[in-house]
Amino acid sequence: MFNTKTIEKIAKYMHEYFPQYIQNITCDLDSKILKILQNQLNNINFVNRNELDEYTQILFETQKKLAQLEIKIKKLESIYKNKFNKNKN
């Protein structure tokens, strides 16, 4: 899912900001941070740009259809009200 080099860069960046005594104590800190990052990032659901574009187009079309349906419903409501009022009189 993610580029391993990017995750390694993040782990290295985080490791560099720990105090020196912690760096000396935990020689495998990089691998632990890397594993944690990989596990957490794999739990996130991402979509690529093409999927995003497809979902955006589907949403646009759905909104357009919804607007058309709202217009039809308003027309039907007005027809129904007119018929109901005529029958009432």
Secondary structure by P-SEA (a helix, b strand, c coil): cccaaaaaaaaaaaaaaccaaaaaaccaaaaaaaaaaaaaaaabbbbcaaaaaaaaaaaaaaaaaaaaaaaaaaaaaaaaaaaaaaaac
